Amino acid sequence: MTATERSGPTPAAEPAPATRRAEFDAIRMLVVLGLVFFHAALIFDTRDDFYVKNPQTTEAITFAAGFAVVWAMPALFLIAGSGAWHSLRRRGPAGFAVERMLRLGVPLLFATVAILPVPQWLRLKAADPGYGESYPRFWLRFFDVRLSLSDFPFMVRGEFFESGHLWFVVLLLAFCLMLALAARLPSGRMSRVRDAAAAAVARRGVVLLPAIPVAVVAAVLGMEETFAGWHRWAYLLFFCYGLALASDDRFRHAMRRDAVPAAVAGLVLFGASGIAFGTLGGDPFTDTTIPAGLARLSFGAAGWCWLVAILGLSDRRRPARPRATTKEPPRGRRRVYAYLAEAVLPLYVLHQPIVVAVAYIVVRWHMPAPVKYVVIVAVSFVIMFTIYDLLVRRTRPTRFLFGIRSDRTHPRPGTSSAQ
């Protein structure tokens, strides 16, 4: 009897897991910081019902914003799905659920109580110059709420209560808890599905096929303007795609290979949806007409194509250099990177109330709209980073309230440690 026979059959090789990708952190930073520019632009948009509005508005903002809407928030959910896969693998379902409750649930609860009522209060003051209700009194009315299961996972309802910009945290926490429950189920069938999908993407163009479920959700269920133009269950698909992407490097290789055709397809589909949205009457986000459904179908497909293009093009691997000539990134760059990577969630939580508060003052000034826009963006950034740096990141209690790890560590660009 040979050694092989004595030891039994050789187990099947595990698929190569995806390593941590530095560009994911860069994309997260870009999207969150870009939200300041985006939400400041909505103050000048004719169509959007933002909290504070400039007296002069323009429809041009709607079309310009579409370039960000089609990929930005889907990218955050996909990257969150990738991080969730690593965390779940390391901690197990129970540990993963606890970790996500601490890092997402605690900031959600704290921000809901402490800062979420501010934009709604300023909305009332901006809409009616005679409105004189104090903030403490409005705060009590804001939390005059009831529970309802009809709008899962947004189960808290009230006349003035809203999830505001924290809808992202609500959805992400719900998806993570759903994943923790699903992880307790037998995983053999899902592993076979993943392996079959990873093998299929070896063929050119197959990596674009996940656009079909996203497009169908957009066409059939509609698009929710409150959630940055995408339906909440479309975000669940992007989250699941992030799980798959992190689970096997073959998906990553396929994205890198097909990035250019994905970019072309995304531009064509996005252009078609933009023309349709601009020419259709009614509300193309929710109308059940065939033209509106086709416009949403094109938009949904464009979203996935853009993500494939962005992730593939940003994953350009350089030729390996000899170890002796490999240089570490400059220390200053590493510090800035680590600072911003750690700040992403706190800055997201802080940004919109600050933008609204600054805009509430600036829109009353007599100056051109472009100047107001620049002032709102610049002052918002200054206030946002000042609050984060002086009041959030320096003490253990405030770091806990904003979901920051207490060890103050974060991987350097290019390292492979998982989130």
Helices and strands as residue ranges (DSSP letters): H 3-7, H 22-42, H 60-69, H 72-100, I 101-105, H 106-114, H 117-127, H 135-142, E 145-147, E 156-158, G 164-166, H 167-182, H 188-200, G 206-208, H 211-221, G 225-227, H 232-247, H 249-257, H 259-279, H 290-313, G 323-325, H 331-362, H 369-387, I 388-392, H 396-401
